Amino acid sequence: MRAVSPGSPTDLLARVNRDMERSLLRARNGVRYVRGTNRPKLGVTPKDVVWQRDKAQLWRYRGGPRRFEQPLVIVTSLVSRSYILDLMPTSSSVEFLRDYGFDVFMIDWGIPDELEAANRFETYVDEYLPRAIDAVIRETGAKEVTLVGYCLGGVLAFLYANGHQDAPIRNLVLLATPVNYREMGPMVAALVEGRLDADDLIDATGNVPADVLYSGFYMMAPTTVVAQNATLLENLWNDEFVKGFQAVSQWTRDQVPFPGAAFRQMVDDLIRRNVLMEGSWRLGGRAIDFTTTGATVLNVMASADRVVPRAAAAPAGELVGRPDRREEMVVKGGHATFGTGRSAFKHTLPRLADWIGSHSDSGHETKGKRWKSDSSSSLTATP
Amino acid sequence: MPLWLKLVLRAERAVGTRVESAVHSDPYFDLVALINRRKASLTGSVEGVSKRILHLANLPAGTDIRRVREQLARMERRLVELSKELEEQRFERELR
C-alpha cells in the first residue's frame, strides 16, 4: 500500500469523504435519538426467576461454562435499577462473569410502592437474603456461595453475612459500599446536620420518590450534562457510542423509590450516628458484629467514585471480616465502573473475576467455551 | 478531540465548579428544605379547599383516595405477614 503524506490531496479527499460519511450518520442517529427510536434493550441476558418473595426476585443466568463450584450471588442496591450490571449484550457484567465461568445469580428488589413502605433493613437482611441464599444452595447443590454486594447492596450483604452465623458465604465482595457516611458528600451532610429531615423527602406513599433520588444524584454535578451531550454530538456518527450513551442515560434517570422505613433507619442510624463506623449495628433485636463472618472479604473501591467516594468505602476494609481475611482493591473509574465503560471490561471485571476465581474451588466444566485471563487481564477465548 | 469540544469541556468545568459549590452549600440545602416544607403546606391548603368543595358535591377528593390506598396497603401488608406466618408454620410442621 502506498503511504499517503498528511497534507496530500489524496489524504484531504479521504478526510472529506470520512467527514461526509460521519455527517450523514450523525443526521440519521440524531433523528433516531430525538425520536427515541432504536433504544437498546437493557438487562436482556437470558435468565430464570428461581425464587420470589413479595417484589424481591432471585434470577439465575442461563448458559456459560460454570468452572467454579461456588455460585456468585449479586446483591443490588435499593436505590437504582439492577440492570446496570446487565446493561447490554457484550457490555454486561453479568454476561462477563458468566462467561468467565461463574454460575451467576442476582437478587433484584423490584420497584417498591406503598406495600414496601414499611420495609426496614431487617426485612432485607433477615427475611429476604437468608431465603434467597437458601434457594441458591437448593438450586445448585453448592455448599457455599460468593456474595457480591454493590453499593447499598454491599451493606445488606455484610450485615447478612455477619448477622447469620450459618450463612454459607465463602467470599464476600463489597463493591463501592458506603460505610463512613461523614464522607458521603453534601446531600448526606445536609441530613447529618439536620438541614434536611427524612420526612422532608418521603412522600404520601411512605417512600422517598424516585425523582427525589434522581435530583440528588443530578445535583452532584448539574452541568456535566452539557459535557456529556457535547461528547455525544461529536460521537453521534458512532452507533455503538450512541447505544452505550442511551443505555447509561436511561439507567441514570431510572431510579426507584426508596422504602420509607428503611430510609428513616438509614438517616437516623447510618447517616446521623454513622453507626457502621462502630463495627457493629443493633438490628432485629441483636447487635451484629461485622467481624464474625468467616468469609474472605474483598473491599473494592472506584478511584473516581463521586456517589460513594473512596473515603466513604475504605473503612469497610478495616471493619468487615476477620483481620486476617480482608483484602482491598482499587479500580479505575466512577461508581458505574462495575457495570459500564471501557475500563469496566478491560480492567475492573477481569481483576474482580480473577480474584473471585482464585478464591473459589474449580469444579468440572459443564458446558460452553472456556475462558482464560491473559497477561493484560482481558479475557480471551480458548477452544 | 476537536477544538470546539475541548472548549465546551473547558467551559463546562469552569462554570460547573462554581455551580457545584453553590448547590453543595448550606444555604442551598436550607432553601431546598424550605421549598419542600412550603410546597407541602401549600399542597395541604389547596387540598383542604378542594376537598371541601368536592365533598359538598359528595365526590371523593384526592386525599380520600390516598387514605384508602394507605389503608389498603396496610391491609395488604398484614395479609402478606399472615400468609408468611402460615407458610412458616406449615414448613415447620413438615419438618417435624
HADDOCK unambig.tbl for C-alpha pairs under 7 A between the chains (distance, minus, plus):
assign (segid A and resid 114 and name CA) (segid B and resid 73 and name CA) 5.79 0.50 0.50
assign (segid A and resid 115 and name CA) (segid B and resid 73 and name CA) 5.22 0.50 0.50
assign (segid A and resid 115 and name CA) (segid B and resid 77 and name CA) 6.07 0.50 0.50
assign (segid A and resid 186 and name CA) (segid B and resid 24 and name CA) 5.38 0.50 0.50
assign (segid A and resid 190 and name CA) (segid B and resid 29 and name CA) 6.49 0.50 0.50
assign (segid A and resid 195 and name CA) (segid B and resid 29 and name CA) 6.55 0.50 0.50
assign (segid A and resid 195 and name CA) (segid B and resid 30 and name CA) 5.93 0.50 0.50
assign (segid A and resid 195 and name CA) (segid B and resid 33 and name CA) 6.92 0.50 0.50
assign (segid A and resid 196 and name CA) (segid B and resid 33 and name CA) 5.78 0.50 0.50
assign (segid A and resid 200 and name CA) (segid B and resid 33 and name CA) 6.80 0.50 0.50
assign (segid A and resid 200 and name CA) (segid B and resid 36 and name CA) 6.46 0.50 0.50
assign (segid A and resid 200 and name CA) (segid B and resid 37 and name CA) 6.92 0.50 0.50
assign (segid A and resid 219 and name CA) (segid B and resid 23 and name CA) 6.88 0.50 0.50
assign (segid A and resid 220 and name CA) (segid B and resid 20 and name CA) 6.84 0.50 0.50
assign (segid A and resid 221 and name CA) (segid B and resid 20 and name CA) 5.95 0.50 0.50
assign (segid A and resid 223 and name CA) (segid B and resid 12 and name CA) 6.54 0.50 0.50
assign (segid A and resid 223 and name CA) (segid B and resid 16 and name CA) 5.32 0.50 0.50
assign (segid A and resid 226 and name CA) (segid B and resid 12 and name CA) 6.84 0.50 0.50
assign (segid A and resid 227 and name CA) (segid B and resid 8 and name CA) 6.83 0.50 0.50
assign (segid A and resid 227 and name CA) (segid B and resid 9 and name CA) 5.53 0.50 0.50
assign (segid A and resid 227 and name CA) (segid B and resid 12 and name CA) 6.37 0.50 0.50
assign (segid A and resid 230 and name CA) (segid B and resid 5 and name CA) 6.61 0.50 0.50
